[in-house]
Amino acid sequence: MGPSRLTAKQLVRFVRANKKIVNTTVPLDALARYFIEEGNDEGGRGDVAFAQALLETGWFGLGNSGLVTKDDNNFAGIGACDTCDRGFTFESARIGVRAQMQLLRVY
């Protein structure tokens, strides 16, 4: 909890410096900005949630098959489990980030 220590631009630079191919429904710049903005709105560390999303999605390398796909806008594997057919689907990247931030806030 608390304010992010990194900016959206720093998050984007980190991903690009590691030469990762991002496969999301919005550009990386917008996605990083959503994490910071939604984190600020929820009182949580958007930069830490972004790092969690990198881990959960393989650096946002979401494919078109599996429990969570690119079009699901689910950056934390919410609802995905060994006995589930699919994880949750969110209508937009911002809503997916918001759901992740709200879950982190509850924890």
C-alpha positions as CSV (number, residue, x, y, z in Angstrom):
1,M,0.0,0.0,0.0
2,G,1.1,3.6,-0.5
3,P,2.1,5.7,-3.5
4,S,4.1,4.2,-6.4
5,R,7.8,4.9,-6.3
6,L,8.2,4.5,-10.1
7,T,6.4,6.4,-12.9
8,A,4.6,4.8,-15.8
9,K,7.5,5.9,-18.1
10,Q,10.0,4.1,-15.8
11,L,7.9,0.9,-15.9
12,V,7.8,1.1,-19.7
13,R,11.6,1.7,-20.0
14,F,12.2,-1.4,-17.8
15,V,10.1,-3.7,-20.0
16,R,11.6,-2.3,-23.2
17,A,15.2,-2.5,-21.8
18,N,14.6,-6.3,-21.3
19,K,13.5,-6.6,-24.9
20,K,10.2,-8.3,-24.2
21,I,7.4,-8.6,-26.8
22,V,4.2,-7.3,-25.2
23,N,0.9,-8.7,-26.4
24,T,-1.9,-6.7,-24.8
25,T,-5.1,-5.0,-26.0
26,V,-3.6,-1.5,-25.4
27,P,-0.1,-0.1,-25.9
28,L,2.4,-0.7,-23.1
29,D,2.5,3.1,-22.3
30,A,-1.2,3.1,-21.7
31,L,-1.2,0.0,-19.6
32,A,1.6,1.3,-17.4
33,R,-0.3,4.5,-16.9
34,Y,-3.4,2.5,-15.9
35,F,-1.4,0.7,-13.2
36,I,-0.2,4.0,-11.7
37,E,-3.6,5.8,-12.0
38,E,-5.6,2.9,-10.6
39,G,-3.0,2.3,-7.8
40,N,-3.3,6.0,-6.9
41,D,-7.1,5.7,-6.8
42,E,-7.0,2.6,-4.6
43,G,-4.1,3.8,-2.4
44,G,-1.9,0.9,-3.5
45,R,1.4,0.6,-5.2
46,G,0.6,0.5,-8.9
47,D,4.3,-0.1,-9.7
48,V,4.3,-3.3,-7.5
49,A,1.1,-4.5,-9.1
50,F,2.7,-3.9,-12.5
51,A,5.6,-6.1,-11.4
52,Q,3.1,-8.8,-10.3
53,A,1.5,-8.6,-13.7
54,L,4.8,-9.0,-15.4
55,L,5.3,-12.3,-13.4
56,E,1.8,-13.5,-13.9
57,T,1.7,-12.9,-17.7
58,G,5.3,-13.6,-18.7
59,W,6.1,-10.0,-19.3
60,F,2.6,-9.4,-20.9
61,G,3.4,-12.0,-23.5
62,L,-0.2,-13.2,-23.4
63,G,-1.2,-15.7,-26.2
64,N,-4.5,-16.6,-27.7
65,S,-4.9,-19.9,-25.7
66,G,-4.7,-21.0,-22.1
67,L,-6.5,-20.0,-18.9
68,V,-5.9,-16.3,-19.6
69,T,-5.5,-14.8,-23.1
70,K,-4.7,-11.4,-24.4
71,D,-8.3,-10.4,-24.9
72,D,-9.2,-11.3,-21.3
73,N,-7.5,-8.1,-20.0
74,N,-6.6,-10.2,-16.9
75,F,-3.1,-9.3,-15.8
76,A,-3.1,-11.2,-12.5
77,G,-4.6,-14.6,-13.5
78,I,-7.7,-13.7,-11.5
79,G,-10.0,-16.7,-11.5
80,A,-7.5,-19.0,-13.2
81,C,-6.8,-22.3,-11.3
82,D,-5.8,-25.9,-12.0
83,T,-9.4,-27.0,-12.0
84,C,-10.9,-24.0,-14.0
85,D,-11.5,-23.9,-17.7
86,R,-10.7,-20.2,-17.9
87,G,-9.8,-17.2,-15.8
88,F,-11.9,-14.1,-15.5
89,T,-12.5,-11.8,-18.5
90,F,-12.6,-8.0,-18.2
91,E,-14.1,-5.7,-20.8
92,S,-11.0,-3.4,-21.0
93,A,-7.4,-3.2,-19.9
94,R,-8.2,-0.5,-17.5
95,I,-11.0,-2.6,-15.8
96,G,-8.6,-5.5,-15.6
97,V,-6.0,-3.4,-13.9
98,R,-8.7,-2.0,-11.6
99,A,-9.8,-5.5,-10.6
100,Q,-6.2,-6.4,-9.8
101,M,-5.6,-3.3,-7.7
102,Q,-8.9,-3.9,-5.8
103,L,-7.9,-7.4,-5.0
104,L,-4.5,-6.3,-3.8
105,R,-6.1,-3.7,-1.6
106,V,-8.3,-6.4,0.0
107,Y,-5.3,-8.6,0.8
